[in-house]
Amino acid sequence: MEPSEPHPDTQHSTAHPQRSAHIQLSDDALVARDLGRYLYILVKYLRLTGYETTLRGQNDLAARMREKRWANRLLEDDGVHLKSRSQPAGRAEHGPNDILVHDGDDAAGYFAGLKQFRLVKGRRLTLQPTSYDVLFPYMLHPKYYADGRYLNIAKYRAKNRNIGLFFSGNYNDRYRDPSILAKYGKLQRTALLEMLLDGLSSEQIFRTGADMESELATGRLEKKFVFADNLGGFRVAKGRWLETLGHCQFFLACPGVDMPLSHNLVEAMSVGCIPLTQYGDYFDPPMRDGRECVSHNGSDIVAKAQSVLAMDASEIEALRTHVIAYYERYLSVDAFRRRVLEYPGRQVRLGMNFMPVQGAT
């Protein structure tokens, strides 16, 4: 079903009729995984689209949430309420616009009659397209929703693009973990970076330290691979990550530690920076090479990097237009409302391909 034209997050409004989202969890995967960031994102998206939210879990749910940084942030939101699963909702609590989000356990009873979203968890290798109706869109890091910085993305899209291909992030032995290659067939971050450092000419590489800010103004980085190396003591200034991506034509989107998906690819796309990636097919719909991304298969990373550094301005601008359109249509907060919450039917299977099944890795 083709969604309607998106409204950018920058124009987002939370003026909605009163409505509630009831989230019922039978295990603590969403609380425990990555400091509770995915539970935070789920609830934050619901809050940004106008829902009061009630969380139901085991009796110690609040205590477990306090142990996890992002789950704990939800306890500070007046629009988020906690109840144990032994406390029935009561039919009087249900409004005509209420919904239920659950993980497949005990979803009937008091919740009968509500539109229901069943969370289907599993990584790419275990989550088959036939097992879900729509994928939960992968997202910016939760900090950008927590402080409202996601509302600035249109401003960052207007930055002067004076960096060719950019990478900044952790570059250490954690990212040598061979499980990425064994499980998903994707080259590790360290392998990709080392191939580029060995395969590109010295004239094509700028391995930055504290001098990157001064170099930006010179125009000398427009046809270079800029590697902001944390091992050299450099990090993008706190609060300036999205703005920095707004200066870049392309972003090298490497896999994370234990799964290909990483927030920085979505962050790059949100500000119109084109991803050079090997996992565009993990998105729904899959991103297309030469339209919403530039794809590589690992072995051809050097050739693909050289091609984007040599690309002419009109081709880059056409790619950027498609990248921004894809983000707005499929990855923004408003896309969550249109593609997920407004998905037709009363029983919707919501795939989360970034969550392992319980007991799996």
Helices and strands as residue ranges (DSSP letters): G 9-11, E 20-24, H 29-32, G 33-36, H 37-48, E 52-57, H 61-66, H 69-74, E 80-84, G 91-93, E 99-102, G 109-111, E 115-121, G 129-131, E 134-135, H 142-146, G 149-152, H 153-157, E 163-169, G 173-176, H 179-184, H 189-199, G 202-204, E 205-208, H 212-216, E 225-229, G 230-232, H 241-245, E 248-253, H 263-270, E 274-277, G 280-282, E 294-295, H 301-309, H 313-326, I 327-331, H 333-335, I 336-341, E 347-352
